[in-house]
Amino acid sequence: MISDYVRGLQLLTQAGYKTVSDNSVLLRVKDEPGALARLARQISEQGISTRAITMLHQDNGFTVAAISTDNNAEARQMFKDTLVS
């Protein structure tokens, strides 16, 4: 546990860890060309703005991506079958 969330993220990032804010939706998607673009398009088609998409991990043909939007609750609902967190 930390008392200064932002500073904690900075320290972990400086130590070489991949970090994302708690304002991200983590999804497991198939690791193939265009997969992240399709996610962004699906989000956009629902009237949600994408702020950032970051690939965090790739393994066994899948990617874990962190997505930040202006409506993460709706994004979580849209992709409830592929949620990591």
Phi and psi in radians as a Rosetta constraint file:
Dihedral C 1 N 2 CA 2 C 2 CIRCULARHARMONIC -2.265 0.35
Dihedral N 2 CA 2 C 2 N 3 CIRCULARHARMONIC 2.708 0.35
Dihedral C 2 N 3 CA 3 C 3 CIRCULARHARMONIC -1.664 0.35
Dihedral N 3 CA 3 C 3 N 4 CIRCULARHARMONIC -0.406 0.35
Dihedral C 3 N 4 CA 4 C 4 CIRCULARHARMONIC -2.050 0.35
Dihedral N 4 CA 4 C 4 N 5 CIRCULARHARMONIC 1.626 0.35
Dihedral C 4 N 5 CA 5 C 5 CIRCULARHARMONIC -1.008 0.35
Dihedral N 5 CA 5 C 5 N 6 CIRCULARHARMONIC -0.838 0.35
Dihedral C 5 N 6 CA 6 C 6 CIRCULARHARMONIC -1.074 0.35
Dihedral N 6 CA 6 C 6 N 7 CIRCULARHARMONIC -0.791 0.35
Dihedral C 6 N 7 CA 7 C 7 CIRCULARHARMONIC -1.116 0.35
Dihedral N 7 CA 7 C 7 N 8 CIRCULARHARMONIC -0.665 0.35
Dihedral C 7 N 8 CA 8 C 8 CIRCULARHARMONIC -1.058 0.35
Dihedral N 8 CA 8 C 8 N 9 CIRCULARHARMONIC -0.768 0.35
Dihedral C 8 N 9 CA 9 C 9 CIRCULARHARMONIC -1.073 0.35
Dihedral N 9 CA 9 C 9 N 10 CIRCULARHARMONIC -0.737 0.35
Dihedral C 9 N 10 CA 10 C 10 CIRCULARHARMONIC -1.069 0.35
Dihedral N 10 CA 10 C 10 N 11 CIRCULARHARMONIC -0.799 0.35
Dihedral C 10 N 11 CA 11 C 11 CIRCULARHARMONIC -1.131 0.35
Dihedral N 11 CA 11 C 11 N 12 CIRCULARHARMONIC -0.740 0.35
Dihedral C 11 N 12 CA 12 C 12 CIRCULARHARMONIC -1.124 0.35
Dihedral N 12 CA 12 C 12 N 13 CIRCULARHARMONIC -0.721 0.35
Dihedral C 12 N 13 CA 13 C 13 CIRCULARHARMONIC -1.102 0.35
Dihedral N 13 CA 13 C 13 N 14 CIRCULARHARMONIC -0.785 0.35
Dihedral C 13 N 14 CA 14 C 14 CIRCULARHARMONIC -1.104 0.35
Dihedral N 14 CA 14 C 14 N 15 CIRCULARHARMONIC -0.486 0.35
Dihedral C 14 N 15 CA 15 C 15 CIRCULARHARMONIC -1.447 0.35
Dihedral N 15 CA 15 C 15 N 16 CIRCULARHARMONIC 0.004 0.35
Dihedral C 15 N 16 CA 16 C 16 CIRCULARHARMONIC 1.728 0.35
Dihedral N 16 CA 16 C 16 N 17 CIRCULARHARMONIC 0.060 0.35
Dihedral C 16 N 17 CA 17 C 17 CIRCULARHARMONIC -1.454 0.35
Dihedral N 17 CA 17 C 17 N 18 CIRCULARHARMONIC 2.575 0.35
Dihedral C 17 N 18 CA 18 C 18 CIRCULARHARMONIC -1.449 0.35
Dihedral N 18 CA 18 C 18 N 19 CIRCULARHARMONIC 2.183 0.35
Dihedral C 18 N 19 CA 19 C 19 CIRCULARHARMONIC -2.207 0.35
Dihedral N 19 CA 19 C 19 N 20 CIRCULARHARMONIC 2.669 0.35
Dihedral C 19 N 20 CA 20 C 20 CIRCULARHARMONIC -2.440 0.35
Dihedral N 20 CA 20 C 20 N 21 CIRCULARHARMONIC 2.686 0.35
Dihedral C 20 N 21 CA 21 C 21 CIRCULARHARMONIC -1.265 0.35
Dihedral N 21 CA 21 C 21 N 22 CIRCULARHARMONIC 2.862 0.35
Dihedral C 21 N 22 CA 22 C 22 CIRCULARHARMONIC -1.276 0.35
Dihedral N 22 CA 22 C 22 N 23 CIRCULARHARMONIC 0.010 0.35
Dihedral C 22 N 23 CA 23 C 23 CIRCULARHARMONIC -1.634 0.35
Dihedral N 23 CA 23 C 23 N 24 CIRCULARHARMONIC 0.443 0.35
Dihedral C 23 N 24 CA 24 C 24 CIRCULARHARMONIC -2.007 0.35
Dihedral N 24 CA 24 C 24 N 25 CIRCULARHARMONIC 2.670 0.35
Dihedral C 24 N 25 CA 25 C 25 CIRCULARHARMONIC -1.837 0.35
Dihedral N 25 CA 25 C 25 N 26 CIRCULARHARMONIC 2.182 0.35
Dihedral C 25 N 26 CA 26 C 26 CIRCULARHARMONIC -1.702 0.35
Dihedral N 26 CA 26 C 26 N 27 CIRCULARHARMONIC 2.169 0.35
Dihedral C 26 N 27 CA 27 C 27 CIRCULARHARMONIC -2.160 0.35
Dihedral N 27 CA 27 C 27 N 28 CIRCULARHARMONIC 2.592 0.35
Dihedral C 27 N 28 CA 28 C 28 CIRCULARHARMONIC -1.846 0.35
Dihedral N 28 CA 28 C 28 N 29 CIRCULARHARMONIC 2.037 0.35
Dihedral C 28 N 29 CA 29 C 29 CIRCULARHARMONIC -2.215 0.35
Dihedral N 29 CA 29 C 29 N 30 CIRCULARHARMONIC 2.707 0.35
Dihedral C 29 N 30 CA 30 C 30 CIRCULARHARMONIC -1.093 0.35
Dihedral N 30 CA 30 C 30 N 31 CIRCULARHARMONIC 2.342 0.35
Dihedral C 30 N 31 CA 31 C 31 CIRCULARHARMONIC -1.456 0.35
Dihedral N 31 CA 31 C 31 N 32 CIRCULARHARMONIC 1.585 0.35
Dihedral C 31 N 32 CA 32 C 32 CIRCULARHARMONIC -2.601 0.35
Dihedral N 32 CA 32 C 32 N 33 CIRCULARHARMONIC 2.713 0.35
Dihedral C 32 N 33 CA 33 C 33 CIRCULARHARMONIC -0.980 0.35
Dihedral N 33 CA 33 C 33 N 34 CIRCULARHARMONIC 2.321 0.35
Dihedral C 33 N 34 CA 34 C 34 CIRCULARHARMONIC 1.536 0.35
Dihedral N 34 CA 34 C 34 N 35 CIRCULARHARMONIC -0.098 0.35
Dihedral C 34 N 35 CA 35 C 35 CIRCULARHARMONIC -1.081 0.35
Dihedral N 35 CA 35 C 35 N 36 CIRCULARHARMONIC -0.787 0.35
Dihedral C 35 N 36 CA 36 C 36 CIRCULARHARMONIC -1.216 0.35
Dihedral N 36 CA 36 C 36 N 37 CIRCULARHARMONIC -0.603 0.35
Dihedral C 36 N 37 CA 37 C 37 CIRCULARHARMONIC -1.127 0.35
Dihedral N 37 CA 37 C 37 N 38 CIRCULARHARMONIC -0.675 0.35
Dihedral C 37 N 38 CA 38 C 38 CIRCULARHARMONIC -1.118 0.35
Dihedral N 38 CA 38 C 38 N 39 CIRCULARHARMONIC -0.712 0.35
Dihedral C 38 N 39 CA 39 C 39 CIRCULARHARMONIC -1.034 0.35
Dihedral N 39 CA 39 C 39 N 40 CIRCULARHARMONIC -0.842 0.35
Dihedral C 39 N 40 CA 40 C 40 CIRCULARHARMONIC -1.057 0.35
Dihedral N 40 CA 40 C 40 N 41 CIRCULARHARMONIC -0.698 0.35
Dihedral C 40 N 41 CA 41 C 41 CIRCULARHARMONIC -1.163 0.35
Dihedral N 41 CA 41 C 41 N 42 CIRCULARHARMONIC -0.756 0.35
Dihedral C 41 N 42 CA 42 C 42 CIRCULARHARMONIC -1.056 0.35
Dihedral N 42 CA 42 C 42 N 43 CIRCULARHARMONIC -0.732 0.35
Dihedral C 42 N 43 CA 43 C 43 CIRCULARHARMONIC -1.109 0.35
Dihedral N 43 CA 43 C 43 N 44 CIRCULARHARMONIC -0.802 0.35
Dihedral C 43 N 44 CA 44 C 44 CIRCULARHARMONIC -1.067 0.35
Dihedral N 44 CA 44 C 44 N 45 CIRCULARHARMONIC -0.706 0.35
Dihedral C 44 N 45 CA 45 C 45 CIRCULARHARMONIC -1.106 0.35
Dihedral N 45 CA 45 C 45 N 46 CIRCULARHARMONIC -0.364 0.35
Dihedral C 45 N 46 CA 46 C 46 CIRCULARHARMONIC -1.607 0.35
Dihedral N 46 CA 46 C 46 N 47 CIRCULARHARMONIC 0.100 0.35
Dihedral C 46 N 47 CA 47 C 47 CIRCULARHARMONIC 1.391 0.35
Dihedral N 47 CA 47 C 47 N 48 CIRCULARHARMONIC 0.322 0.35
Dihedral C 47 N 48 CA 48 C 48 CIRCULARHARMONIC -1.779 0.35
Dihedral N 48 CA 48 C 48 N 49 CIRCULARHARMONIC 2.377 0.35
Dihedral C 48 N 49 CA 49 C 49 CIRCULARHARMONIC -1.588 0.35
Dihedral N 49 CA 49 C 49 N 50 CIRCULARHARMONIC 2.306 0.35
Dihedral C 49 N 50 CA 50 C 50 CIRCULARHARMONIC -1.554 0.35
Dihedral N 50 CA 50 C 50 N 51 CIRCULARHARMONIC 2.221 0.35
Dihedral C 50 N 51 CA 51 C 51 CIRCULARHARMONIC -1.610 0.35
Dihedral N 51 CA 51 C 51 N 52 CIRCULARHARMONIC -0.673 0.35
Dihedral C 51 N 52 CA 52 C 52 CIRCULARHARMONIC -2.841 0.35
Dihedral N 52 CA 52 C 52 N 53 CIRCULARHARMONIC 2.595 0.35
Dihedral C 52 N 53 CA 53 C 53 CIRCULARHARMONIC -2.294 0.35
Dihedral N 53 CA 53 C 53 N 54 CIRCULARHARMONIC 2.192 0.35
Dihedral C 53 N 54 CA 54 C 54 CIRCULARHARMONIC -2.247 0.35
Dihedral N 54 CA 54 C 54 N 55 CIRCULARHARMONIC 2.211 0.35
Dihedral C 54 N 55 CA 55 C 55 CIRCULARHARMONIC -1.377 0.35
Dihedral N 55 CA 55 C 55 N 56 CIRCULARHARMONIC 2.206 0.35
Dihedral C 55 N 56 CA 56 C 56 CIRCULARHARMONIC -1.810 0.35
Dihedral N 56 CA 56 C 56 N 57 CIRCULARHARMONIC -0.633 0.35
Dihedral C 56 N 57 CA 57 C 57 CIRCULARHARMONIC -2.743 0.35
Dihedral N 57 CA 57 C 57 N 58 CIRCULARHARMONIC 2.467 0.35
Dihedral C 57 N 58 CA 58 C 58 CIRCULARHARMONIC -2.187 0.35
Dihedral N 58 CA 58 C 58 N 59 CIRCULARHARMONIC 2.331 0.35
Dihedral C 58 N 59 CA 59 C 59 CIRCULARHARMONIC -2.879 0.35
Dihedral N 59 CA 59 C 59 N 60 CIRCULARHARMONIC 2.350 0.35
Dihedral C 59 N 60 CA 60 C 60 CIRCULARHARMONIC 0.893 0.35
Dihedral N 60 CA 60 C 60 N 61 CIRCULARHARMONIC 0.736 0.35
Dihedral C 60 N 61 CA 61 C 61 CIRCULARHARMONIC 1.421 0.35
Dihedral N 61 CA 61 C 61 N 62 CIRCULARHARMONIC 0.160 0.35
Dihedral C 61 N 62 CA 62 C 62 CIRCULARHARMONIC -2.252 0.35
Dihedral N 62 CA 62 C 62 N 63 CIRCULARHARMONIC 2.717 0.35
Dihedral C 62 N 63 CA 63 C 63 CIRCULARHARMONIC -2.143 0.35
Dihedral N 63 CA 63 C 63 N 64 CIRCULARHARMONIC 2.429 0.35
Dihedral C 63 N 64 CA 64 C 64 CIRCULARHARMONIC -1.719 0.35
Dihedral N 64 CA 64 C 64 N 65 CIRCULARHARMONIC 2.132 0.35
Dihedral C 64 N 65 CA 65 C 65 CIRCULARHARMONIC -2.083 0.35
Dihedral N 65 CA 65 C 65 N 66 CIRCULARHARMONIC 2.446 0.35
Dihedral C 65 N 66 CA 66 C 66 CIRCULARHARMONIC -1.741 0.35
Dihedral N 66 CA 66 C 66 N 67 CIRCULARHARMONIC 2.173 0.35
Dihedral C 66 N 67 CA 67 C 67 CIRCULARHARMONIC -2.096 0.35
Dihedral N 67 CA 67 C 67 N 68 CIRCULARHARMONIC 2.277 0.35
Dihedral C 67 N 68 CA 68 C 68 CIRCULARHARMONIC -2.014 0.35
Dihedral N 68 CA 68 C 68 N 69 CIRCULARHARMONIC 2.240 0.35
Dihedral C 68 N 69 CA 69 C 69 CIRCULARHARMONIC -2.306 0.35
Dihedral N 69 CA 69 C 69 N 70 CIRCULARHARMONIC 3.095 0.35
Dihedral C 69 N 70 CA 70 C 70 CIRCULARHARMONIC -1.493 0.35
Dihedral N 70 CA 70 C 70 N 71 CIRCULARHARMONIC 0.011 0.35
Dihedral C 70 N 71 CA 71 C 71 CIRCULARHARMONIC -2.625 0.35
Dihedral N 71 CA 71 C 71 N 72 CIRCULARHARMONIC 1.278 0.35
Dihedral C 71 N 72 CA 72 C 72 CIRCULARHARMONIC -1.104 0.35
Dihedral N 72 CA 72 C 72 N 73 CIRCULARHARMONIC -0.543 0.35
Dihedral C 72 N 73 CA 73 C 73 CIRCULARHARMONIC -1.079 0.35
Dihedral N 73 CA 73 C 73 N 74 CIRCULARHARMONIC -0.771 0.35
Dihedral C 73 N 74 CA 74 C 74 CIRCULARHARMONIC -1.189 0.35
Dihedral N 74 CA 74 C 74 N 75 CIRCULARHARMONIC -0.690 0.35
Dihedral C 74 N 75 CA 75 C 75 CIRCULARHARMONIC -1.082 0.35
Dihedral N 75 CA 75 C 75 N 76 CIRCULARHARMONIC -0.722 0.35
Dihedral C 75 N 76 CA 76 C 76 CIRCULARHARMONIC -1.051 0.35
Dihedral N 76 CA 76 C 76 N 77 CIRCULARHARMONIC -0.744 0.35
Dihedral C 76 N 77 CA 77 C 77 CIRCULARHARMONIC -1.123 0.35
Dihedral N 77 CA 77 C 77 N 78 CIRCULARHARMONIC -0.732 0.35
Dihedral C 77 N 78 CA 78 C 78 CIRCULARHARMONIC -1.057 0.35
Dihedral N 78 CA 78 C 78 N 79 CIRCULARHARMONIC -0.679 0.35
Dihedral C 78 N 79 CA 79 C 79 CIRCULARHARMONIC -1.977 0.35
Dihedral N 79 CA 79 C 79 N 80 CIRCULARHARMONIC 0.551 0.35
Dihedral C 79 N 80 CA 80 C 80 CIRCULARHARMONIC -1.010 0.35
Dihedral N 80 CA 80 C 80 N 81 CIRCULARHARMONIC -0.442 0.35
Dihedral C 80 N 81 CA 81 C 81 CIRCULARHARMONIC -1.361 0.35
Dihedral N 81 CA 81 C 81 N 82 CIRCULARHARMONIC -0.279 0.35
Dihedral C 81 N 82 CA 82 C 82 CIRCULARHARMONIC -2.071 0.35
Dihedral N 82 CA 82 C 82 N 83 CIRCULARHARMONIC 0.194 0.35
Dihedral C 82 N 83 CA 83 C 83 CIRCULARHARMONIC -1.147 0.35
Dihedral N 83 CA 83 C 83 N 84 CIRCULARHARMONIC 2.366 0.35
Dihedral C 83 N 84 CA 84 C 84 CIRCULARHARMONIC -1.676 0.35
Dihedral N 84 CA 84 C 84 N 85 CIRCULARHARMONIC -0.686 0.35
